[in-house]
């Protein structure tokens, strides 16, 4: 996901699931079924220095690739890193992302 409008609409209209190190906003859309799922990252300066932010971004991208096949076509997901994510291991981030996506999928009426 690269456009700010995609980020904004996903955060505003999507379902939110908080975890200790990340917050996930997911918007399930069935408007464009041919589209592939889109994932965006938000890693702010509160996470740490530029080196720490890039490390967290690389870990989150790697973790997000593993769960892409669990997302439906046209789904949009924004992963926001919290300051504690700079100390988290990749396996922990993956567990948290999977838990957040399970929580989002279990919300009735999550499909828009």
C-alpha positions as CSV (number, residue, x, y, z in Angstrom):
1,X,0.0,0.0,0.0
2,X,1.5,3.3,-1.0
3,X,-1.2,5.9,-1.3
4,X,-2.2,8.0,1.8
5,X,-5.8,7.7,0.8
6,X,-5.6,3.9,1.2
7,X,-4.0,4.3,4.6
8,X,-6.6,6.8,5.7
9,X,-9.6,4.8,4.6
10,X,-8.2,1.6,6.1
11,X,-7.6,3.3,9.5
12,X,-10.9,5.2,9.5
13,X,-13.2,2.5,8.3
14,X,-11.4,-0.7,9.2
15,X,-11.5,-2.9,12.2
16,X,-8.8,-2.3,14.8
17,X,-7.0,-5.0,16.8
18,X,-4.4,-4.0,19.3
19,X,-1.5,-6.2,20.5
20,X,1.4,-5.4,22.8
21,X,3.8,-4.4,20.0
22,X,1.6,-3.5,17.0
23,X,-1.9,-2.2,16.2
24,X,-3.6,-3.7,13.1
25,X,-6.3,-2.0,11.1
26,X,-8.0,-4.2,8.5
27,X,-10.6,-3.3,5.9
28,X,-12.3,-6.2,4.1
29,X,-13.6,-5.0,0.8
30,X,-15.4,-7.1,-1.8
31,X,-15.6,-4.2,-4.3
32,X,-12.6,-5.3,-6.4
33,X,-12.2,-9.1,-6.1
34,X,-9.5,-9.3,-8.7
35,X,-7.2,-7.1,-6.6
36,X,-4.5,-8.6,-4.4
37,X,-4.4,-7.8,-0.7
38,X,-2.5,-4.7,0.3
39,X,-0.4,-4.2,3.4
40,X,1.0,-0.9,4.7
41,X,3.3,-0.1,7.5
42,X,3.4,2.9,9.9
43,X,6.7,3.1,11.9
44,X,6.9,6.5,13.6
45,X,9.8,8.1,15.3
46,X,8.5,7.0,18.7
47,X,9.8,3.5,17.8
48,X,13.4,4.7,17.9
49,X,16.3,5.9,15.7
50,X,16.3,5.6,12.0
51,X,18.3,2.3,12.3
52,X,15.7,0.9,14.7
53,X,12.8,2.0,12.6
54,X,14.2,0.4,9.5
55,X,14.9,-2.8,11.4
56,X,11.3,-2.9,12.6
57,X,10.1,-2.2,9.1
58,X,12.1,-5.1,7.6
59,X,10.8,-7.5,10.3
60,X,7.2,-6.4,9.7
61,X,7.5,-6.7,5.9
62,X,8.9,-10.2,6.4
63,X,6.1,-11.2,8.8
64,X,3.4,-9.7,6.6
65,X,4.6,-11.7,3.6
66,X,3.9,-14.9,5.6
67,X,0.3,-14.0,6.2
68,X,-0.6,-12.6,2.8
69,X,-2.2,-15.9,1.7
70,X,-4.5,-15.7,4.7
71,X,-6.0,-12.4,3.5
72,X,-8.8,-12.2,1.0
73,X,-8.5,-10.5,-2.4
74,X,-9.0,-6.8,-2.1
75,X,-8.3,-6.7,1.7
76,X,-6.3,-3.8,3.1
77,X,-4.2,-4.0,6.2
78,X,-2.3,-1.3,8.0
79,X,0.2,-2.4,10.7
80,X,1.3,0.4,13.1
81,X,4.4,-0.4,15.1
82,X,4.4,0.7,18.8
83,X,7.5,1.8,20.6
84,X,8.0,-1.7,22.2
85,X,8.3,-3.3,18.8
86,X,11.9,-2.2,18.6
87,X,12.7,-4.8,21.2
88,X,10.5,-7.5,19.9
89,X,11.7,-10.6,18.0
90,X,10.4,-11.5,14.5
91,X,8.6,-14.6,15.8
92,X,6.8,-12.5,18.5
93,X,5.7,-10.0,15.9
94,X,4.4,-12.8,13.7
95,X,2.4,-14.3,16.5
96,X,0.9,-10.9,17.3
97,X,0.0,-10.2,13.7
98,X,-1.7,-13.6,13.3
99,X,-3.6,-13.0,16.6
100,X,-4.7,-9.5,15.5
101,X,-5.9,-10.9,12.1
102,X,-7.8,-13.7,13.8
103,X,-9.5,-11.1,16.0
104,X,-10.3,-8.8,13.1
105,X,-11.8,-11.8,11.1
106,X,-14.0,-12.8,14.1
107,X,-15.7,-9.4,14.4
108,X,-19.2,-9.7,12.9
109,X,-19.8,-7.3,10.1
110,X,-16.1,-6.8,9.5
111,X,-16.8,-7.3,5.8
112,X,-17.6,-3.9,4.1
